[in-house]
Amino acid sequence: MEQLTKALASLYVLYEANRNNNFVYENEAQFRSFYVLLHLDSKNQQMEESLSYWFRNVPSPVMKSKEMHFARQVLRFYRMGNYKRFLCTVSSEASYLQYCIIEPNVNEVRALAISYINNCCYKLHPYPLEQLSKLLMMKELDVESLCHACGLKITSDDGENKSLPTKQTTFSIPKESLQSHELVGLQQ
């Protein structure tokens, strides 16, 4: 990922150095969308300028491209904490390379969703893991693993249906990076 970031930064510098007012390079929209996806999390932003300033310098035809539209949507959903729209958009629209760039953020978004469900769930009854697995677009066994990584306990009823009891006070975002889990339903 670090090498990809360096390569994209080099391309960014080349695009800017050779900027012609009305000319857009063939793959410029794609590469600029990768730049946005690499900077979803503002903590990871290595350049001094903010993305909002960066967007102002992107040529209009690039901003109107489908690649940049996708990147801006994903950025918006990520920053708003809208985990459902984030996961659905990534699943249905991401190219393979876009998904590779976004993948480290997918489990962060899932952990955030589990936090929301644990703390703010509309019901005091346990949340079925089967439903949570559909919501987070991951296998039920992987949901259980993620819940454990976040310090949450899973319960089972007599029929071996597993649930996440809500309002657990032990939730925490793991300090180490989360294990990557497949995005079920990813369109490839």
GUBAPA-53955 format. One line per 3 residues: number of its first residue (from 1); their letters; for each residue y, x, z of C-alpha. Coordinates in steps of 0.001 Angstrom, whole numbers, plus 500000, padded with zeros to 6 digits. Each point is the difference from the previous one (the first is absolute). Example, Ala and Ser with C-alpha at 12.3 -4.5 7.8 and 13.67 -1.06 7.14 Angstrom:
% GUBAPA-53955
1	as	495500 512300 507800 ~ 503440 501370 499340
//
This chain:
% GUBAPA-53955
1	meq	500000 500000 500000 ~ 502336 502892 500793 ~ 499429 501505 496537
4	ltk	500614 496641 498360 ~ 503261 499673 501907 ~ 501090 503466 498837
7	ala	499048 499227 496390 ~ 501948 496742 500039 ~ 503001 501714 501578
10	sly	499919 502563 497168 ~ 499835 497227 497400 ~ 502872 498233 501712
13	vly	502121 503164 499753 ~ 499080 500385 496312 ~ 500905 496391 499217
16	ean	503347 500405 501726 ~ 500768 503358 498355 ~ 499318 498582 496539
19	rnn	501597 496613 500595 ~ 501466 498458 496858 ~ 501949 496819 500738
22	nfv	497950 497568 497920 ~ 496716 501837 499574 ~ 496928 499260 502116
25	yen	496934 502216 499768 ~ 496659 498439 499123 ~ 498419 500169 503496
28	eaq	503172 500177 502048 ~ 499622 496521 501526 ~ 496476 500797 501115
31	frs	500966 503311 501611 ~ 503058 498547 501709 ~ 497879 497150 501389
34	fyv	497639 502628 501450 ~ 502988 501567 501734 ~ 500818 496663 501656
37	llh	496378 499457 501041 ~ 499850 503468 501556 ~ 503017 499088 502111
40	lds	498952 496570 501282 ~ 500162 501263 503542 ~ 503496 501302 500644
43	knq	498544 502498 502513 ~ 498331 501781 497070 ~ 503164 500280 497958
46	qme	500632 503697 499420 ~ 503115 499752 497887 ~ 503361 499573 501670
49	esl	501033 496961 498006 ~ 498805 496521 500892 ~ 498008 497890 497560
52	syw	502851 497508 499705 ~ 502274 502783 498746 ~ 497192 501325 497805
55	frn	499552 496569 498364 ~ 503664 499936 498975 ~ 499435 503080 497831
58	vps	496932 498656 498199 ~ 500732 498924 496413 ~ 500022 496241 499447
61	pvm	497050 499950 497530 ~ 497882 501844 502582 ~ 501034 497584 502767
64	ksk	498937 497069 497808 ~ 496562 501459 499248 ~ 496842 498374 501350
67	emh	499107 503237 501840 ~ 503296 500054 501870 ~ 499798 496252 500669
70	far	496602 500567 501624 ~ 501254 502963 502048 ~ 503047 498073 501239
73	qvl	497861 496998 500983 ~ 497554 502182 501914 ~ 502888 501818 501703
76	rfy	501599 496689 501012 ~ 496754 498553 501395 ~ 499198 503248 501828
79	rmg	503410 500296 501631 ~ 500094 496288 500922 ~ 496534 500191 501575
82	nyk	498713 497278 497679 ~ 496415 501212 500085 ~ 498511 497069 498046
85	rfl	502329 500384 497005 ~ 499692 503797 500162 ~ 496190 499933 499868
88	ctv	499833 497250 497365 ~ 502533 501737 497747 ~ 498289 503372 500303
91	sse	496607 498420 499397 ~ 501012 498070 496909 ~ 502568 502266 498336
94	asy	499514 503660 500980 ~ 498711 502453 497444 ~ 497441 502536 501198
97	lqy	502616 502729 500492 ~ 502432 497617 501699 ~ 497245 498978 502404
100	cii	499159 503647 500717 ~ 503630 500572 500961 ~ 500201 496826 502129
103	epn	496593 500350 501658 ~ 501245 501869 503125 ~ 502344 497064 500679
106	vne	497368 497282 499562 ~ 498304 500544 503360 ~ 503381 500350 501730
109	vra	500848 496550 498651 ~ 496621 498687 501138 ~ 500532 501405 503511
112	lai	503416 498318 500064 ~ 498367 496706 498996 ~ 497460 500346 502809
115	syi	502876 500651 502396 ~ 501758 496820 498833 ~ 496830 497951 500342
118	nnc	499182 501474 503397 ~ 503483 499515 501458 ~ 501362 496967 498189
121	cyk	496969 498008 498982 ~ 500635 496271 499874 ~ 496936 499294 502077
124	lhp	498590 501379 503187 ~ 496462 499775 498654 ~ 498279 503032 498545
127	ypl	500772 500696 496337 ~ 496772 500041 497915 ~ 499358 503411 498430
130	eql	498807 498268 496839 ~ 503463 498462 499527 ~ 501721 503243 500952
133	skl	497895 501854 497456 ~ 501163 497650 497236 ~ 503607 500254 501125
136	lmm	499948 503815 500092 ~ 497883 500236 496843 ~ 497367 502198 501577
139	kel	496356 499797 501043 ~ 499290 498423 503365 ~ 498372 503185 501319
142	dve	503128 501958 499002 ~ 502237 497454 501784 ~ 497959 500529 503133
145	slc	500378 503769 499645 ~ 503772 499694 499507 ~ 500338 497717 503033
148	hac	498111 502530 502139 ~ 502238 502818 498666 ~ 502998 497917 501146
151	glk	498517 499642 503511 ~ 498889 496377 499649 ~ 496708 498474 501080
154	its	497920 497713 497810 ~ 497906 497184 501441 ~ 496880 498262 498654
157	ddg	498851 496452 500603 ~ 496386 498833 500225 ~ 499731 499782 496208
160	enk	501177 503613 499672 ~ 503328 498888 498501 ~ 502487 502687 500922
163	slp	503573 499293 501050 ~ 503153 501810 501021 ~ 501250 498634 503321
166	tkq	503790 499718 499750 ~ 502601 501124 502513 ~ 498208 503265 500853
169	ttf	502354 502485 501648 ~ 498011 503047 498895 ~ 501273 500021 496396
172	sip	501468 503270 498744 ~ 500481 501594 496613 ~ 497598 502956 499880
175	kes	501723 503397 500238 ~ 497741 501577 497378 ~ 499904 498668 496469
178	lqs	497980 496856 499505 ~ 496718 500103 498134 ~ 500450 498772 496450
181	hel	498216 496731 499232 ~ 499452 498458 496604 ~ 502410 497263 498945
184	vgl	497616 497126 499234 ~ 501058 498173 496873 ~ 501868 502938 498464
187	qq	500420 499241 496289 ~ 498951 503051 497967
//
